[in-house]
Amino acid sequence: MIEHLSSSQINLYLQCSLKYRFQYIDQIPRPFKSSGLAFGSVIHSTLAWLHKEKMNGNGVTLDRLYRIFNADWYSQKVDTDIRYKENENEMKLTVMAKEMLGIYFYEPVQKIKGAEVPFTIPFVNPVTEEDLGVNLEGIIDLIEEDETIVEFKTSAQMMNDIKNHLQLTAYSFAYEMLYQRPPKLLKIIDFVKTKKPKMVVLETTRDQKDYQRFFSLAKQVLSSIKGQIFFPRTSFMCKDCEFERPCKAWGQN
């Protein structure tokens, strides 16, 4: 029984419904973790620590931030192997991550209203008030004091357009449902894994039409999940997929 949806679940179903089934329904153990997933997770957890320390008024040095990163990176390796891409290794990624964290550390930032803010709201169409019967859940990386929502990303190539970014739509929708007003701005801070790492800031907003479209999309995804519609979708992401074996066996029984 599905009790909630998140933007990541919806995204995963749209990317590959069979992977959604393996991950969320069958809950097949992952034999490894992709380096991209491990890298992004550690950047997120390290920044979350930094933001919470700042909220509490604690002074933070760059050296201490690096030590938190080292501990978080080690924790990624405890339970599973990390699979690296060609011409990639642990040393290269840790050096790159610390360069990115250093860039962010010295950037002027707004005062912080909330960090790693969880939410659970009824998933309701804001215009028709139709209720999906499940909750929308998620965790907002950062809310600045002026009510700007910030999401942190790591990517191999710079993101160009976030107008249709599903996660930002979900967070804006949830924020407006919770506080009865829209966020001032939606922002993605993209750490780009180029030879010389860089940090790119992208900004956008959402309106009621975006929320209705998001609701309609979630409604169709939920209906498909309940109807047990799962099939593989071949793409460039297959090469890093943890479920390669069960995927290849799919359809042979």
C-alpha positions as CSV (number, residue, x, y, z in Angstrom):
1,M,0.0,0.0,0.0
2,I,1.4,3.4,-1.0
3,E,1.1,5.9,1.8
4,H,3.2,8.7,0.4
5,L,5.0,10.0,-2.7
6,S,8.0,12.2,-3.1
7,S,9.5,14.1,-6.0
8,S,12.3,11.6,-6.2
9,Q,9.9,8.7,-6.4
10,I,8.0,10.4,-9.2
11,N,11.2,11.2,-11.0
12,L,12.5,7.6,-10.7
13,Y,9.2,6.2,-12.0
14,L,9.3,8.5,-15.0
15,Q,13.0,7.6,-15.7
16,C,12.5,3.9,-15.4
17,S,9.4,2.3,-13.8
18,L,11.1,-1.1,-13.4
19,K,13.9,0.5,-11.3
20,Y,11.2,2.1,-9.2
21,R,9.7,-1.4,-8.6
22,F,13.1,-2.9,-7.7
23,Q,13.9,-0.1,-5.3
24,Y,10.6,0.8,-3.6
25,I,8.4,-2.3,-3.9
26,D,10.7,-5.3,-4.2
27,Q,13.4,-3.5,-2.1
28,I,16.2,-5.5,-3.7
29,P,19.5,-4.9,-1.9
30,R,22.0,-2.8,-4.0
31,P,25.2,-4.7,-4.7
32,F,27.1,-1.4,-5.1
33,K,26.6,2.4,-5.0
34,S,27.5,4.6,-7.9
35,S,30.2,7.1,-7.3
36,G,27.9,9.9,-8.5
37,L,25.3,8.9,-5.9
38,A,27.9,8.7,-3.1
39,F,29.5,12.0,-4.1
40,G,26.2,13.8,-4.2
41,S,25.1,12.3,-0.8
42,V,28.3,13.4,0.9
43,I,28.2,17.0,-0.5
44,H,24.6,17.2,0.8
45,S,25.3,15.8,4.3
46,T,28.4,18.0,4.7
47,L,26.5,21.2,3.7
48,A,23.6,20.2,5.9
49,W,26.0,20.1,8.9
50,L,27.5,23.5,7.9
51,H,24.1,25.1,7.7
52,K,22.9,23.7,11.0
53,E,26.1,24.9,12.7
54,K,25.6,28.4,11.3
55,M,21.9,28.4,12.5
56,N,23.1,27.6,16.0
57,G,25.6,30.4,15.9
58,N,28.7,28.2,15.9
59,G,31.9,29.2,14.2
60,V,33.0,26.8,11.5
61,T,36.5,26.6,10.0
62,L,37.2,25.2,6.5
63,D,39.4,22.6,8.1
64,R,36.6,21.4,10.3
65,L,34.2,21.3,7.3
66,Y,36.8,19.1,5.5
67,R,36.9,16.7,8.5
68,I,33.1,16.4,8.5
69,F,33.4,15.6,4.8
70,N,36.0,12.9,5.4
71,A,33.8,11.2,8.1
72,D,30.8,11.3,5.8
73,W,32.7,10.0,2.8
74,Y,34.0,7.1,5.0
75,S,30.5,6.3,6.1
76,Q,29.5,5.9,2.4
77,K,32.0,3.0,2.1
78,V,31.0,1.1,5.2
79,D,28.0,-0.9,4.0
80,T,28.6,-1.2,0.3
81,D,31.2,-0.9,-2.4
82,I,31.4,2.3,-4.5
83,R,31.6,1.8,-8.3
84,Y,33.8,4.4,-10.0
85,K,33.5,5.5,-13.6
86,E,36.4,5.2,-16.0
87,N,39.3,7.6,-15.2
88,E,37.7,8.2,-11.8
89,N,38.9,7.2,-8.3
90,E,38.4,8.0,-4.7
91,M,41.3,10.5,-4.5
92,K,40.1,12.5,-7.5
93,L,36.6,12.8,-6.2
94,T,37.5,13.8,-2.7
95,V,39.9,16.5,-3.9
96,M,37.2,17.8,-6.2
97,A,34.6,17.7,-3.5
98,K,36.8,19.7,-1.1
99,E,37.4,22.3,-3.9
100,M,33.6,22.7,-4.3
101,L,33.1,23.0,-0.5
102,G,35.8,25.6,-0.4
103,I,34.1,27.6,-3.1
104,Y,30.8,27.5,-1.2
105,F,32.4,28.2,2.2
106,Y,33.8,31.6,1.0
107,E,30.7,32.7,-0.8
108,P,28.5,35.3,0.9
109,V,25.3,33.6,2.0
110,Q,21.9,34.7,3.3
111,K,20.8,34.1,6.9
112,I,19.4,30.7,7.3
113,K,15.8,30.1,8.3
114,G,15.9,26.3,8.1
115,A,18.2,23.4,7.0
116,E,17.2,19.9,6.0
117,V,13.5,20.8,6.6
118,P,11.2,17.8,6.4
119,F,7.6,18.1,5.3
120,T,4.5,15.9,5.0
121,I,1.4,17.3,3.5
122,P,-1.9,16.0,2.0
123,F,-1.4,15.7,-1.8
124,V,-4.3,17.9,-2.9
125,N,-5.0,19.7,-6.2
126,P,-4.8,23.4,-5.2
127,V,-7.6,24.4,-7.6
128,T,-10.1,21.5,-7.7
129,E,-9.2,20.2,-4.1
130,E,-9.1,16.7,-5.4
131,D,-7.1,14.5,-2.9
132,L,-4.8,11.8,-4.2
133,G,-5.2,9.9,-0.9
134,V,-1.5,9.9,-0.2
135,N,0.8,12.4,1.4
136,L,3.6,14.3,-0.4
137,E,6.8,14.0,1.5
138,G,10.3,15.5,1.1
139,I,13.2,17.3,2.7
140,I,14.1,20.9,1.6
141,D,17.9,21.4,1.7
142,L,17.8,25.0,2.7
143,I,15.4,27.9,3.4
144,E,16.9,31.3,3.5
145,E,15.6,34.0,5.8
146,D,13.9,35.8,2.9
147,E,12.0,32.6,2.1
148,T,14.1,31.5,-0.8
149,I,14.2,27.7,-1.2
150,V,17.6,26.3,-2.1
151,E,18.4,22.9,-3.5
152,F,22.0,21.6,-3.9
153,K,23.0,19.5,-6.9
154,T,26.1,17.9,-8.2
155,S,26.4,17.3,-12.0
156,A,28.8,16.3,-14.7
157,Q,27.5,19.1,-17.0
158,M,26.1,22.5,-16.1
159,M,22.3,22.6,-15.8
160,N,20.8,25.0,-18.3
161,D,17.1,25.1,-17.5
162,I,15.3,24.5,-14.2
163,K,11.9,25.8,-15.4
164,N,10.5,22.3,-15.3
165,H,12.6,20.9,-12.5
166,L,10.2,18.6,-10.6
167,Q,11.8,18.8,-7.2
168,L,11.6,22.5,-7.1
169,T,7.9,22.4,-8.1
170,A,7.3,19.9,-5.3
171,Y,9.1,22.1,-2.7
172,S,7.4,25.3,-3.8
173,F,4.0,23.5,-3.7
174,A,4.6,22.2,-0.2
175,Y,5.9,25.5,1.1
176,E,2.8,27.3,-0.2
177,M,0.5,24.6,1.3
178,L,2.2,24.9,4.7
179,Y,2.6,28.7,4.9
180,Q,-0.3,29.9,2.7
181,R,2.2,32.0,0.7
182,P,4.7,31.2,-2.1
183,P,8.4,31.2,-1.5
184,K,10.1,34.3,-2.7
185,L,12.4,32.4,-5.0
186,L,13.5,28.9,-6.0
187,K,17.2,28.4,-6.4
188,I,19.5,25.5,-7.4
189,I,23.2,25.7,-6.5
190,D,24.8,23.3,-9.0
191,F,28.3,22.0,-8.2
192,V,29.7,21.1,-11.7
193,K,32.3,18.3,-11.9
194,T,34.4,19.9,-14.6
195,K,38.2,19.8,-14.6
196,K,38.2,23.0,-12.7
197,P,35.1,22.6,-10.4
198,K,32.6,25.4,-10.4
199,M,29.5,26.5,-8.6
200,V,26.5,27.8,-10.7
201,V,23.4,29.4,-9.2
202,L,20.1,29.1,-11.1
203,E,16.9,30.8,-10.1
204,T,13.2,30.4,-11.0
205,T,9.7,30.6,-9.6
206,R,6.4,28.5,-9.8
207,D,2.7,29.4,-10.0
208,Q,-0.6,27.6,-9.7
209,K,-0.5,26.2,-13.3
210,D,2.8,24.5,-12.4
211,Y,1.2,23.0,-9.2
212,Q,-1.8,21.7,-11.2
213,R,0.5,20.1,-13.8
214,F,2.6,18.5,-11.0
215,F,-0.6,17.1,-9.4
216,S,-1.8,15.7,-12.7
217,L,1.6,14.0,-13.3
218,A,1.7,12.5,-9.8
219,K,-1.9,11.3,-10.2
220,Q,-0.9,9.4,-13.4
221,V,2.2,8.0,-11.8
222,L,0.3,6.8,-8.7
223,S,-2.4,5.2,-10.9
224,S,0.3,3.3,-12.9
225,I,2.0,2.1,-9.7
226,K,-1.2,0.8,-8.3
227,G,-1.9,-0.8,-11.7
228,Q,1.5,-2.5,-11.4
229,I,2.8,-1.1,-14.7
230,F,6.5,-1.6,-14.6
231,F,8.9,-2.0,-17.5
232,P,12.5,-1.1,-18.3
233,R,13.5,2.1,-20.1
234,T,16.9,1.9,-21.7
235,S,19.0,5.1,-21.4
236,F,22.5,6.4,-20.6
237,M,21.7,5.8,-16.9
238,C,21.7,2.0,-17.4
239,K,25.5,1.8,-17.2
240,D,25.5,3.0,-13.6
241,C,22.3,1.1,-12.5
242,E,22.6,-1.1,-9.4
243,F,19.8,-3.4,-10.7
244,E,21.4,-4.6,-13.9
245,R,21.0,-8.3,-13.1
246,P,17.3,-8.3,-12.2
247,C,16.7,-6.0,-15.1
248,K,18.3,-8.4,-17.6
249,A,16.2,-11.2,-16.1
250,W,13.0,-9.3,-16.4
251,G,10.5,-10.8,-18.8
252,Q,12.1,-14.2,-19.0
253,N,9.7,-15.9,-16.6
